[in-house]
Amino acid sequence: MKYPQVILPLRNTLNRYCLRNYATTKRTVQNLKNYPQVKLGDGKLLYLLISIYMHGETLFSRTVVQGGRAKKHPYLYAEIREELEELGLCSKVLGGGMMNINAKSQEMTIDGKCNTFGRADHHLTKEILLGTPEYKNFKITVGK
């Protein structure tokens, strides 16, 4: 019974001072907070709804919308994941779909699904888009 009393404080001390680099963690938290919630282009494009978080800290995640012109959703995700890994962030795809954005008339259509990652929650995507200053005045239509 004496071993847990000795090992537990030792493990806590190692976690605090040796195993975790707090400068890196602080930088990663800043990257998570400063990462843009929406990155889209104009015209017809594929999009992904992605949860981004620090490694091992899935409770503190952000949901972002990323879109671009690609042949398929996995190619788009490969580009996004590479960018996130450089910032020290992990990601999980919540689903995908298609968007048709017309910036001149401020209209947008969200519909479709991704065969690889499944269908994104288009209504959640709409809420995220309307919460950003760039797309708050858009008329967003959610299809089937």
C-alpha positions as CSV (number, residue, x, y, z in Angstrom):
1,M,0.0,0.0,0.0
2,K,3.0,2.3,0.3
3,Y,3.8,2.3,-3.4
4,P,0.8,4.4,-4.6
5,Q,1.5,7.0,-1.9
6,V,5.0,7.3,-3.3
7,I,4.3,7.0,-7.0
8,L,1.4,9.4,-7.3
9,P,3.2,12.5,-6.1
10,L,6.2,11.6,-8.2
11,R,4.0,11.2,-11.3
12,N,2.3,14.5,-10.7
13,T,5.7,16.3,-10.3
14,L,7.0,14.7,-13.5
15,N,3.8,15.7,-15.4
16,R,4.1,19.3,-14.2
17,Y,7.8,19.9,-14.8
18,C,9.2,17.3,-17.2
19,L,6.7,15.7,-19.5
20,R,4.8,18.8,-20.6
21,N,6.3,21.8,-22.2
22,Y,4.2,24.7,-21.0
23,A,5.6,27.2,-23.5
24,T,4.5,24.9,-26.3
25,T,1.1,24.4,-24.7
26,K,0.6,28.1,-24.3
27,R,1.4,28.7,-27.9
28,T,-0.9,25.9,-29.0
29,V,-3.8,27.4,-26.9
30,Q,-3.2,30.8,-28.7
31,N,-3.2,29.0,-32.1
32,L,-6.5,27.3,-31.2
33,K,-8.1,30.6,-30.1
34,N,-6.8,32.6,-33.1
35,Y,-7.5,30.0,-35.8
36,P,-10.3,31.5,-38.1
37,Q,-13.7,29.9,-37.6
38,V,-14.5,30.2,-41.3
39,K,-12.3,29.9,-44.4
40,L,-14.2,29.8,-47.7
41,G,-13.8,30.9,-51.2
42,D,-16.3,32.0,-53.8
43,G,-18.4,29.9,-56.2
44,K,-19.2,26.2,-56.0
45,L,-16.9,24.4,-53.6
46,L,-16.7,21.5,-51.2
47,Y,-16.7,22.2,-47.4
48,L,-15.9,20.3,-44.2
49,L,-17.2,20.8,-40.7
50,I,-14.2,20.2,-38.5
51,S,-13.6,20.0,-34.7
52,I,-10.1,21.3,-33.8
53,Y,-8.4,20.8,-30.5
54,M,-5.1,20.4,-28.7
55,H,-3.7,16.9,-28.6
56,G,-5.5,15.0,-25.8
57,E,-7.8,17.9,-24.9
58,T,-10.9,17.1,-26.8
59,L,-13.2,18.8,-24.3
60,F,-11.8,22.2,-25.3
61,S,-12.5,22.1,-29.0
62,R,-13.7,24.6,-31.6
63,T,-15.9,23.8,-34.6
64,V,-14.7,25.4,-37.8
65,V,-16.0,25.5,-41.4
66,Q,-13.4,25.1,-44.1
67,G,-14.0,25.0,-47.8
68,G,-12.2,25.0,-51.1
69,R,-12.0,23.7,-54.6
70,A,-10.8,20.1,-54.6
71,K,-11.8,16.9,-56.5
72,K,-12.9,15.2,-53.3
73,H,-13.3,15.9,-49.6
74,P,-10.2,13.8,-48.5
75,Y,-7.9,15.9,-50.6
76,L,-9.3,19.1,-49.0
77,Y,-8.9,17.5,-45.5
78,A,-5.3,16.6,-46.2
79,E,-4.5,20.3,-46.9
80,I,-6.3,21.5,-43.8
81,R,-4.8,18.8,-41.6
82,E,-1.3,19.7,-42.7
83,E,-1.9,23.3,-41.8
84,L,-3.3,22.4,-38.4
85,E,-0.4,20.1,-37.6
86,E,2.1,22.9,-38.2
87,L,0.2,24.9,-35.5
88,G,0.2,21.9,-33.1
89,L,-3.5,21.3,-33.4
90,C,-5.4,18.0,-33.9
91,S,-8.7,17.7,-35.9
92,K,-11.7,15.5,-36.4
93,V,-14.0,15.8,-39.4
94,L,-17.7,16.0,-38.3
95,G,-18.9,15.8,-41.9
96,G,-18.9,17.4,-45.3
97,G,-21.0,18.9,-48.0
98,M,-21.1,21.4,-50.8
99,M,-21.7,25.1,-51.0
100,N,-22.6,27.5,-53.7
101,I,-21.6,31.0,-52.7
102,N,-22.5,34.1,-54.6
103,A,-20.8,37.1,-53.0
104,K,-22.4,39.7,-55.3
105,S,-26.0,38.8,-54.4
106,Q,-25.0,37.7,-50.9
107,E,-26.7,34.3,-51.3
108,M,-25.4,30.9,-50.3
109,T,-26.7,27.3,-50.7
110,I,-25.5,24.5,-48.4
111,D,-26.4,20.9,-49.3
112,G,-25.0,17.5,-50.2
113,K,-22.9,15.1,-48.3
114,C,-19.4,13.6,-48.3
115,N,-19.1,9.9,-49.0
116,T,-16.0,9.6,-46.9
117,F,-16.8,11.6,-43.8
118,G,-20.6,11.6,-43.9
119,R,-23.1,14.4,-44.0
120,A,-22.3,17.5,-42.1
121,D,-24.9,19.2,-39.9
122,H,-25.8,21.9,-42.4
123,H,-27.9,23.8,-39.8
124,L,-24.9,24.1,-37.5
125,T,-22.8,25.2,-40.4
126,K,-25.4,27.9,-41.2
127,E,-25.3,29.1,-37.5
128,I,-21.5,29.3,-37.6
129,L,-21.5,31.3,-40.9
130,L,-24.2,33.7,-39.6
131,G,-22.1,34.3,-36.5
132,T,-19.1,35.6,-38.5
133,P,-19.0,39.2,-39.7
134,E,-18.2,38.3,-43.3
135,Y,-21.3,36.2,-43.8
136,K,-23.8,37.6,-41.3
137,N,-25.8,39.5,-44.0
138,F,-25.9,36.5,-46.4
139,K,-29.2,34.7,-47.2
140,I,-28.2,31.1,-46.5
141,T,-30.4,28.3,-47.8
142,V,-30.0,24.8,-46.4
143,G,-30.8,22.0,-48.9
144,K,-31.3,18.3,-48.4
